[in-house]
Amino acid sequence: MAILSESKIREKIEENALLIEPFSDGCLQPASYDLRVDQDYVLRGHCLVSSLETVGLPMDVAGLVRMRSTFGREGVFLSGGYIDPGYKGDITLCLFNAGDSVEIGEGERIAQIVFFDVVGETGGYSGSYQNSCGVTKSKR
């Protein structure tokens, strides 16, 4: 399993194989992409937050979303975070704040998505969260 580098992420975007919209050069990291929040939030306890970005993964790429360490140092934790090949939509981040209230401004970088090559064939994601827009609550 290989993590995609900055150059590979950019290459897949330029080939229209990987979608990150809106894309910002300032969010592209050496081996990840920083996700931003879509609006202002005040985190107290459990909170669902949507990414500003819509992400579309090709069938040969999976993603893992991680909290940026800045927020971890403030007591904010991210649960879940695996994105299947073939998924397209906004990313709903399931956050828990164990500390004092934390304000996050619209467009602020909060999480990182790390992209991995997928070896072998896959049918791709076709679950109930496909084409999600904004915060998407549990559909269980």
KEMARPA-90402 format. One line per field, with one value per residue: residue in three letters; x negated, y negated, z of N, C-alpha, C in turn. Coordinates in nm, 2 decimals, padded with zeros to 4 digits, always signed. Atoms other than C-alpha are relative to their C-alpha. Example, Ala and Ser with C-alpha at 12.3 -4.5 7.8 and 13.67 -1.06 7.14 Angstrom:
REM residues 2
res [ALA | SER]
n.east [-00.09 | +00.09]
n.north [+00.12 | +00.11]
n.up [+00.00 | +00.00]
ca.east [-01.23 | -01.37]
ca.north [+00.45 | +00.11]
ca.up [+00.78 | +00.71]
c.east [-00.09 | +00.08]
c.north [-00.12 | -00.11]
c.up [+00.00 | +00.08]
//
This chain:
REM residues 140
res [MET | ALA | ILE | LEU | SER | GLU | SER | LYS | ILE | ARG | GLU | LYS | ILE | GLU | GLU | ASN | ALA | LEU | LEU | ILE | GLU | PRO | PHE | SER | ASP | GLY | CYS | LEU | GLN | PRO | ALA | SER | TYR | ASP | LEU | ARG | VAL | ASP | GLN | ASP | TYR | VAL | LEU | ARG | GLY | HIS | CYS | LEU | VAL | SER | SER | LEU | GLU | THR | VAL | GLY | LEU | PRO | MET | ASP | VAL | ALA | GLY | LEU | VAL | ARG | MET | ARG | SER | THR | PHE | GLY | ARG | GLU | GLY | VAL | PHE | LEU | SER | GLY | GLY | TYR | ILE | ASP | PRO | GLY | TYR | LYS | GLY | ASP | ILE | THR | LEU | CYS | LEU | PHE | ASN | ALA | GLY | ASP | SER | VAL | GLU | ILE | GLY | GLU | GLY | GLU | ARG | ILE | ALA | GLN | ILE | VAL | PHE | PHE | ASP | VAL | VAL | GLY | GLU | THR | GLY | GLY | TYR | SER | GLY | SER | TYR | GLN | ASN | SER | CYS | GLY | VAL | THR | LYS | SER | LYS | ARG]
n.east [-00.09 | +00.08 | -00.06 | +00.03 | +00.08 | -00.05 | +00.00 | -00.10 | -00.14 | -00.02 | -00.01 | -00.14 | -00.09 | +00.02 | -00.06 | -00.14 | -00.02 | -00.03 | -00.07 | +00.00 | -00.06 | +00.10 | +00.13 | +00.09 | +00.14 | +00.05 | -00.05 | +00.07 | +00.12 | +00.10 | -00.06 | -00.14 | -00.07 | -00.08 | -00.14 | -00.05 | -00.14 | -00.09 | -00.06 | +00.05 | -00.05 | +00.04 | +00.01 | -00.02 | -00.04 | -00.01 | -00.04 | +00.02 | +00.05 | +00.02 | +00.12 | -00.03 | +00.04 | -00.06 | +00.11 | -00.04 | +00.12 | -00.01 | -00.01 | +00.13 | +00.05 | -00.08 | +00.05 | -00.01 | -00.01 | +00.06 | -00.01 | +00.12 | +00.05 | -00.04 | -00.12 | +00.02 | +00.07 | -00.10 | -00.10 | -00.10 | +00.03 | -00.07 | -00.02 | -00.03 | +00.09 | +00.05 | -00.07 | +00.01 | +00.01 | -00.12 | -00.08 | +00.00 | -00.08 | +00.06 | +00.05 | -00.05 | +00.10 | -00.06 | +00.09 | -00.04 | +00.09 | +00.02 | +00.05 | -00.08 | -00.05 | +00.10 | -00.06 | +00.06 | -00.06 | -00.02 | +00.12 | +00.12 | +00.04 | -00.03 | +00.04 | +00.09 | -00.03 | +00.11 | -00.04 | +00.07 | -00.03 | -00.07 | +00.05 | -00.10 | -00.12 | -00.11 | -00.13 | -00.02 | -00.11 | -00.13 | -00.09 | -00.10 | +00.06 | +00.05 | -00.05 | -00.04 | +00.02 | -00.01 | +00.00 | -00.09 | -00.02 | +00.00 | -00.11 | -00.02]
n.north [+00.12 | +00.12 | +00.13 | +00.09 | +00.12 | +00.13 | +00.00 | -00.09 | +00.06 | +00.11 | -00.07 | -00.07 | +00.11 | +00.05 | -00.11 | -00.01 | -00.13 | +00.03 | +00.12 | +00.08 | +00.12 | +00.08 | -00.04 | +00.11 | -00.04 | +00.01 | -00.11 | -00.12 | -00.03 | -00.09 | -00.13 | +00.01 | +00.13 | +00.05 | +00.03 | +00.12 | +00.00 | +00.08 | +00.11 | +00.02 | -00.10 | +00.00 | -00.14 | -00.03 | -00.14 | -00.07 | +00.09 | -00.04 | +00.12 | -00.04 | +00.06 | +00.10 | -00.07 | -00.12 | -00.09 | -00.12 | -00.09 | -00.10 | -00.14 | -00.05 | +00.09 | +00.01 | +00.11 | -00.01 | +00.14 | +00.02 | +00.13 | +00.07 | -00.01 | +00.13 | -00.02 | -00.11 | +00.06 | +00.08 | -00.09 | -00.04 | -00.13 | -00.04 | -00.14 | -00.05 | +00.07 | -00.08 | +00.03 | -00.11 | +00.04 | +00.03 | +00.10 | +00.14 | +00.09 | +00.08 | -00.09 | +00.04 | -00.03 | -00.03 | +00.06 | +00.00 | +00.10 | -00.04 | +00.12 | +00.12 | +00.03 | +00.03 | +00.06 | -00.03 | +00.09 | -00.05 | -00.01 | -00.03 | -00.14 | -00.07 | -00.14 | -00.04 | -00.13 | -00.07 | -00.08 | -00.13 | -00.09 | -00.12 | -00.10 | -00.09 | +00.05 | +00.02 | +00.05 | +00.14 | +00.03 | +00.03 | +00.00 | +00.11 | +00.13 | +00.04 | +00.14 | +00.08 | +00.15 | +00.05 | -00.09 | -00.11 | -00.08 | -00.15 | -00.06 | -00.14]
n.up [+00.00 | +00.02 | -00.02 | +00.11 | -00.03 | +00.06 | +00.15 | +00.05 | -00.02 | +00.10 | +00.13 | +00.01 | +00.01 | +00.14 | +00.09 | -00.03 | -00.06 | -00.14 | -00.01 | -00.12 | +00.05 | +00.07 | -00.02 | -00.04 | -00.01 | -00.14 | -00.08 | +00.05 | -00.09 | +00.07 | +00.03 | -00.04 | +00.04 | -00.12 | +00.02 | -00.06 | -00.04 | +00.09 | -00.07 | -00.14 | -00.10 | -00.14 | -00.04 | -00.14 | +00.00 | +00.13 | +00.11 | +00.13 | +00.08 | +00.14 | +00.07 | +00.11 | +00.12 | +00.05 | +00.04 | +00.08 | +00.01 | +00.10 | -00.05 | -00.05 | -00.11 | -00.13 | -00.08 | -00.15 | -00.06 | -00.13 | -00.06 | +00.00 | -00.14 | -00.07 | -00.07 | -00.10 | -00.11 | -00.07 | -00.06 | +00.10 | +00.06 | +00.11 | +00.01 | +00.13 | +00.09 | +00.12 | +00.12 | +00.10 | +00.14 | +00.06 | -00.08 | +00.04 | -00.08 | -00.11 | -00.11 | -00.13 | -00.10 | -00.13 | -00.10 | -00.14 | -00.07 | -00.14 | -00.08 | +00.01 | +00.13 | +00.11 | +00.11 | +00.13 | +00.09 | +00.13 | +00.08 | -00.08 | +00.02 | -00.12 | +00.01 | +00.12 | +00.07 | +00.05 | +00.11 | +00.01 | +00.12 | -00.03 | +00.08 | +00.04 | +00.04 | -00.10 | +00.06 | -00.04 | -00.10 | +00.05 | -00.11 | -00.01 | -00.01 | +00.13 | +00.04 | -00.12 | +00.01 | -00.14 | -00.11 | +00.02 | -00.12 | +00.01 | +00.07 | -00.03]
ca.east [+00.00 | -00.15 | -00.06 | -00.02 | -00.27 | -00.20 | -00.30 | -00.08 | +00.22 | +00.17 | +00.12 | +00.45 | +00.63 | +00.49 | +00.60 | +00.95 | +00.91 | +00.93 | +01.17 | +01.11 | +01.34 | +01.27 | +00.90 | +00.64 | +00.26 | +00.22 | +00.40 | +00.18 | -00.08 | -00.38 | -00.16 | +00.20 | +00.46 | +00.60 | +00.98 | +01.15 | +01.48 | +01.78 | +01.90 | +01.83 | +01.87 | +01.85 | +01.74 | +01.89 | +01.91 | +02.02 | +02.05 | +02.09 | +01.90 | +01.89 | +01.58 | +01.58 | +01.44 | +01.63 | +01.41 | +01.44 | +01.21 | +01.13 | +01.16 | +00.79 | +00.76 | +00.89 | +00.87 | +00.81 | +00.92 | +00.72 | +00.75 | +00.49 | +00.26 | +00.35 | +00.70 | +00.59 | +00.38 | +00.70 | +00.89 | +01.08 | +01.09 | +01.21 | +01.38 | +01.42 | +01.26 | +01.21 | +01.32 | +01.39 | +01.28 | +01.55 | +01.69 | +01.80 | +01.94 | +01.87 | +01.69 | +01.89 | +01.64 | +01.76 | +01.59 | +01.58 | +01.44 | +01.31 | +01.20 | +01.33 | +01.54 | +01.34 | +01.44 | +01.36 | +01.40 | +01.53 | +01.25 | +01.02 | +00.82 | +00.93 | +00.84 | +00.61 | +00.70 | +00.43 | +00.47 | +00.37 | +00.33 | +00.57 | +00.43 | +00.67 | +01.02 | +01.31 | +01.67 | +01.64 | +01.86 | +02.23 | +02.37 | +02.62 | +02.37 | +02.28 | +02.32 | +02.35 | +02.38 | +02.31 | +02.35 | +02.50 | +02.65 | +02.64 | +02.86 | +02.86]
ca.north [+00.00 | -00.33 | -00.68 | -00.93 | -01.21 | -01.58 | -01.53 | -01.22 | -01.39 | -01.69 | -01.45 | -01.26 | -01.60 | -01.72 | -01.39 | -01.44 | -01.11 | -01.26 | -01.54 | -01.80 | -02.10 | -02.38 | -02.30 | -02.52 | -02.50 | -02.61 | -02.30 | -02.05 | -01.90 | -01.67 | -01.35 | -01.48 | -01.75 | -01.97 | -01.98 | -02.30 | -02.36 | -02.49 | -02.74 | -02.88 | -02.62 | -02.63 | -02.29 | -02.18 | -01.80 | -01.60 | -01.79 | -01.70 | -01.93 | -01.93 | -01.98 | -02.28 | -02.04 | -01.79 | -01.49 | -01.22 | -00.92 | -00.70 | -00.32 | -00.28 | -00.53 | -00.52 | -00.80 | -00.82 | -01.14 | -01.25 | -01.54 | -01.81 | -01.80 | -02.17 | -02.07 | -01.75 | -01.97 | -02.17 | -01.85 | -01.79 | -01.43 | -01.29 | -00.95 | -00.74 | -00.88 | -00.60 | -00.69 | -00.41 | -00.41 | -00.55 | -00.78 | -01.12 | -01.40 | -01.63 | -01.47 | -01.48 | -01.49 | -01.34 | -01.55 | -01.53 | -01.82 | -01.70 | -02.05 | -02.40 | -02.54 | -02.57 | -02.81 | -02.71 | -02.97 | -02.91 | -02.79 | -02.70 | -02.38 | -02.12 | -01.77 | -01.60 | -01.34 | -01.09 | -00.91 | -00.54 | -00.33 | -00.04 | +00.28 | +00.51 | +00.46 | +00.31 | +00.23 | -00.10 | -00.27 | -00.28 | -00.32 | -00.57 | -00.85 | -00.87 | -01.23 | -01.37 | -01.75 | -01.93 | -01.77 | -01.42 | -01.26 | -00.88 | -00.68 | -00.36]
ca.up [+00.00 | -00.11 | +00.01 | -00.27 | -00.27 | -00.35 | -00.71 | -00.75 | -00.60 | -00.83 | -01.13 | -01.06 | -01.02 | -01.36 | -01.52 | -01.38 | -01.20 | -00.85 | -00.76 | -00.49 | -00.54 | -00.46 | -00.48 | -00.30 | -00.35 | +00.01 | +00.13 | -00.07 | +00.17 | +00.09 | +00.12 | +00.20 | +00.14 | +00.42 | +00.44 | +00.53 | +00.71 | +00.51 | +00.77 | +01.12 | +01.40 | +01.78 | +01.90 | +02.23 | +02.29 | +01.98 | +01.65 | +01.29 | +01.05 | +00.67 | +00.46 | +00.22 | -00.04 | -00.25 | -00.30 | -00.57 | -00.55 | -00.85 | -00.82 | -00.75 | -00.46 | -00.10 | +00.15 | +00.53 | +00.71 | +01.01 | +01.25 | +01.21 | +01.52 | +01.60 | +01.70 | +01.88 | +02.10 | +02.19 | +02.29 | +01.96 | +01.83 | +01.50 | +01.47 | +01.16 | +00.85 | +00.59 | +00.24 | -00.01 | -00.37 | -00.59 | -00.32 | -00.43 | -00.21 | +00.08 | +00.39 | +00.71 | +01.00 | +01.33 | +01.60 | +01.97 | +02.18 | +02.52 | +02.63 | +02.63 | +02.35 | +02.02 | +01.75 | +01.39 | +01.12 | +00.77 | +00.54 | +00.83 | +00.78 | +01.02 | +00.89 | +00.64 | +00.38 | +00.30 | -00.03 | -00.08 | -00.40 | -00.40 | -00.54 | -00.73 | -00.86 | -00.66 | -00.74 | -00.56 | -00.30 | -00.37 | -00.02 | +00.12 | +00.17 | -00.20 | -00.33 | +00.02 | +00.03 | +00.36 | +00.70 | +00.66 | +00.97 | +01.04 | +00.80 | +00.99]
c.east [-00.09 | +00.09 | -00.03 | -00.07 | +00.07 | +00.01 | +00.10 | +00.14 | +00.03 | +00.02 | +00.14 | +00.11 | +00.00 | +00.06 | +00.15 | +00.04 | +00.05 | +00.06 | -00.02 | +00.04 | +00.07 | -00.14 | -00.08 | -00.14 | -00.05 | +00.04 | -00.07 | -00.13 | -00.09 | +00.07 | +00.15 | +00.06 | +00.07 | +00.14 | +00.04 | +00.14 | +00.08 | +00.06 | -00.06 | +00.07 | -00.05 | +00.01 | +00.02 | +00.05 | -00.01 | +00.05 | -00.03 | -00.03 | -00.02 | -00.13 | +00.06 | -00.01 | +00.10 | -00.11 | +00.06 | -00.13 | +00.02 | +00.00 | -00.13 | -00.06 | +00.10 | -00.05 | +00.02 | -00.01 | -00.05 | +00.01 | -00.14 | -00.05 | +00.04 | +00.12 | -00.01 | -00.06 | +00.10 | +00.11 | +00.11 | -00.05 | +00.09 | +00.02 | +00.03 | -00.11 | -00.06 | +00.10 | -00.02 | -00.03 | +00.14 | +00.10 | +00.00 | +00.10 | -00.08 | -00.04 | +00.07 | -00.10 | +00.08 | -00.10 | +00.05 | -00.10 | +00.00 | -00.04 | +00.10 | +00.06 | -00.11 | +00.08 | -00.09 | +00.06 | +00.01 | -00.13 | -00.12 | -00.03 | +00.01 | -00.05 | -00.08 | +00.06 | -00.12 | +00.05 | -00.09 | +00.03 | +00.07 | -00.04 | +00.11 | +00.13 | +00.10 | +00.12 | +00.02 | +00.11 | +00.13 | +00.10 | +00.08 | -00.06 | -00.06 | +00.07 | +00.05 | -00.03 | +00.03 | +00.00 | +00.10 | +00.01 | +00.00 | +00.13 | +00.02 | +00.14]
c.north [-00.12 | -00.13 | -00.09 | -00.13 | -00.12 | +00.00 | +00.10 | -00.05 | -00.11 | +00.07 | +00.06 | -00.11 | -00.05 | +00.09 | +00.01 | +00.13 | -00.02 | -00.14 | -00.06 | -00.14 | -00.08 | +00.04 | -00.13 | +00.05 | +00.00 | +00.11 | +00.13 | +00.01 | +00.11 | +00.14 | +00.00 | -00.13 | -00.04 | -00.03 | -00.11 | +00.01 | -00.09 | -00.12 | -00.02 | +00.11 | -00.04 | +00.14 | +00.01 | +00.15 | +00.06 | -00.10 | +00.06 | -00.12 | +00.05 | -00.07 | -00.10 | +00.07 | +00.11 | +00.09 | +00.12 | +00.08 | +00.10 | +00.14 | +00.06 | -00.08 | +00.00 | -00.12 | +00.03 | -00.14 | +00.00 | -00.14 | -00.07 | -00.01 | -00.13 | +00.02 | +00.11 | -00.06 | -00.09 | +00.10 | +00.05 | +00.13 | +00.03 | +00.15 | +00.04 | -00.06 | +00.08 | -00.04 | +00.10 | -00.05 | -00.02 | -00.09 | -00.13 | -00.08 | -00.08 | +00.10 | -00.06 | +00.05 | +00.01 | -00.04 | +00.01 | -00.10 | +00.04 | -00.12 | -00.11 | -00.03 | -00.05 | -00.06 | +00.03 | -00.09 | +00.06 | +00.00 | +00.04 | +00.15 | +00.08 | +00.15 | +00.02 | +00.13 | +00.05 | +00.10 | +00.12 | +00.06 | +00.12 | +00.10 | +00.10 | -00.07 | -00.02 | -00.06 | -00.14 | -00.02 | -00.03 | -00.01 | -00.13 | -00.14 | -00.05 | -00.13 | -00.08 | -00.15 | -00.06 | +00.10 | +00.11 | +00.08 | +00.15 | +00.04 | +00.14 | +00.03]
c.up [+00.00 | +00.03 | -00.12 | +00.04 | -00.06 | -00.15 | -00.06 | +00.02 | -00.11 | -00.14 | -00.02 | -00.01 | -00.15 | -00.10 | +00.02 | +00.06 | +00.15 | +00.00 | +00.14 | -00.04 | +00.11 | +00.05 | +00.04 | +00.01 | +00.14 | +00.09 | -00.04 | +00.09 | -00.07 | -00.03 | +00.05 | -00.05 | +00.12 | -00.04 | +00.08 | +00.04 | -00.09 | +00.06 | +00.14 | +00.09 | +00.14 | +00.05 | +00.15 | +00.00 | -00.14 | -00.10 | -00.13 | -00.08 | -00.14 | -00.05 | -00.10 | -00.13 | -00.03 | -00.05 | -00.08 | -00.02 | -00.12 | +00.06 | +00.05 | +00.11 | +00.11 | +00.08 | +00.15 | +00.05 | +00.14 | +00.05 | -00.01 | +00.15 | +00.08 | +00.09 | +00.10 | +00.12 | +00.08 | +00.05 | -00.10 | -00.07 | -00.12 | +00.00 | -00.14 | -00.09 | -00.11 | -00.12 | -00.11 | -00.14 | -00.06 | +00.07 | -00.07 | +00.09 | +00.10 | +00.11 | +00.13 | +00.11 | +00.13 | +00.11 | +00.14 | +00.07 | +00.15 | +00.09 | +00.00 | -00.14 | -00.10 | -00.11 | -00.13 | -00.11 | -00.14 | -00.08 | +00.08 | -00.03 | +00.13 | +00.00 | -00.12 | -00.06 | -00.06 | -00.10 | -00.02 | -00.14 | +00.05 | -00.10 | -00.03 | -00.04 | +00.11 | -00.08 | +00.04 | +00.09 | -00.07 | +00.12 | +00.01 | +00.02 | -00.13 | -00.03 | +00.11 | -00.03 | +00.14 | +00.10 | -00.03 | +00.13 | -00.03 | -00.08 | +00.04 | +00.04]
//
